[in-house]
Each structure stands twice: as C-alpha cells, then as structure tokens.
Amino acid sequence: MTELIQTYAEQVDTFLNDIRLLSDHQREVLLGDNAHAITSTQGHVLMLLSQHGPQTNSELAGALGVTPAAITKAMKNLAAEPDSKVLPIQDENDGRVVRWSLTALGISLASAHAQQHRETLAEYADLFAEFTPANQAAISQFLTLLNTRFTKEK
C-alpha cells in the first residue's frame, strides 16, 4: 500500500468514526440545525405520518427499519403533553389497534424535518459540484463500493 493510499484510508476511517459519533442513536445524519427538541427518528416518524397519514407502531417500525420498542419510545415522547405532536386514533373495527395522527405542531415539525432533508441533499449537491464529472463518478463509485462492503457484513 502506498503512503498516499494509507493517508486516504485513514481519512475514511476518521470520517466514518466522526459520523458515527454525530449520529449515535439517530436514524439519519442531517446537516443544519435541528432547532426543535426532537430526535431525527421522531422527526422522521412525523414526516412519515405527514406523507402517508395515520399509521400503527408496527407500520412505522417497518418503514423506518427500527424495533417496535424504538417506535413506542418515540411515540410516548411525541404524545407527551402539553405540546403533543401526535394523537392516538383507535381503529373503528378493532379497538386494540391504535394509529397515530399529527397535531398542528406535529405537522409543522414534519414540514421542518422534510425541509432539513432537502437542505442536506442540497449541501451534498453543492459539494459534488466542486469536483469534475470524472471525480464525481469516482466518488460515487467509492461510496457504492463502501456501502456494499458495509451491507455485506450485516
């Protein structure tokens, strides 16, 4: 391995470790300020409810790829008074089934979370624009290969 490749490998290692620390216990990494007192998982739950309407804990867990316990915890915090972001709605046909709906505050926070997604993607696009098309293709290929290595390990 050349010295330059070793330096690049160390850069990737440092970058991934920094990202891991930033995103600890978060579903996603978003750039910009999260001016609201909710986690990224809670923001994503709100965004899903905004996009797809009322859903159960199981449906939300499946959509996010997290455990039902993680959704239960998120919903407990989102439903907490006095500024609840979600409301439970019992199923008309089966009273044991509860779906979650957004309050006005929940709708506002879902919109803010979606905006944070758009801003994050815009920042990534701006970064890519600083490189030549050939370099962009190389970066994309590297990220694809890196992602493949990580997903193979799971």
N, C-alpha and C positions, 0 to 999 in steps of 0.2 A: 504494500500500500504506500502510495506516495505521501509526502508530507502535506501536500495541498488537500488530498482526499481525506487524510486524517483530520485536518482542520475543519473541513466541511462536515464530516461525521460528528465531530464534537459540537459544531454549531447546531446540527439537527437534534442531537441529544439534549443540549441546553434548552433549545426552543421547546421541545416536547415536554421536558420537565417543568419549564415555566408555565406552559399551557395547562398542564395537569394541576399545578398549584393554583392557578387562577380559576380553574373550573371545578375544583374539588366540590363534590356533592351538587353539581349543577348538571342539568341535562344538555346544555349547549354553551358555547362560547360566543358571546355577542360583544361587539365593540360599542363604545359610548357609555353614557351614564345611565344607570338604572335608578332614576330619581324616585322610584316607588319602593315601598317596603315589602316587596315580594321577591321570591326567588325566580330564577329563569324557568324552573319547572312549573311553578304556579303561573307565570306569565304565559307559558306555552299551553297550559290547561285552559286558561281564559281565552286564548287565541283559538284553540280548537272548538270550544263551546261557541264562540262568535261565528266561526266558519261553518259549523255543522249542526248547530242547535243543541238542545238538551241531550246529555249522554250519561250513562251509568259509570260508576268507578271502573268496572271491567272494560268497558269500551274505551275509556280514557287511557287505562293502563296499557291496553293493546296498541292503541295508536301511538303512544309515547315509548313503548318498549321498556316500561318500568314495572315494578311489582305493584300489585294491588295495595299493599301496605303503604307504599310511597304516595299513591293517589289518595288513600284515606287520610294520611297526614296532611297532604296539600289541601284537600277539601275542608278538613277541620279548620285549618288556618284561614282559608278563603271565606268560610262561612261565619267566622267569628264576628260577633257584634262588637262595637256599634257600627262599624263600617264594612258590613259583609259585602263580598264581591260576587257571591253565588247564593242561590236559593234552592233548596230541595223541592222536587216535584214528584209526588207519588204517582206511579203508573195507575191508570184507570182500571185496568184489567187484573193487575196483581199488586196489591198494596205493599208487598215485600220489596218491590223494585222501585228504586229511587233514581231519578235522573236529576242532573244539575242544570240550572238555568242561570243566566247572568243578571245581575242587578245593573243599574245605571253606572255605578262605579266600576263594576266588572267589565262592562262594555268599553268604558273609557280606558281601562288598563289593558284590555285586549288589543285595542287600537294602538296604544303606545308600544306594546310589545311587538306587534306587527311592524310598526314603524322602525323599531330598533333592528329588526331583521333586515328591512330594506336598507337602512343606513350601513349595516355591517357589510352587506353584499356590495354596496356602492364603494365602500372603503377598499374591499378586495379588488374590485374592478379598477379603481384608481391605482392601486399598487401594480397590478398586471400591466396597466397602460405604460408604466415606466420602463418596460422591457420590450425588446424587439419581438416580432412574431415568432422567430426561431427560439428565443429564450422562453417565451410564454409556453410554447409547445414542450420544451424541455422541463419546465417547472411542472406543467400539467402531467407529463409522463412520470416524473419523480413522485408527485403526490399520489397518482394512481397506483404505482408500484408499492409505495409505502403503505397506503391504505390496504392493499391486497395482503401485504405481509402481516399487518395487524389483525385483519379479519380472519386470516387462516389460523391464527393462534387461538381463536376463541372456539 
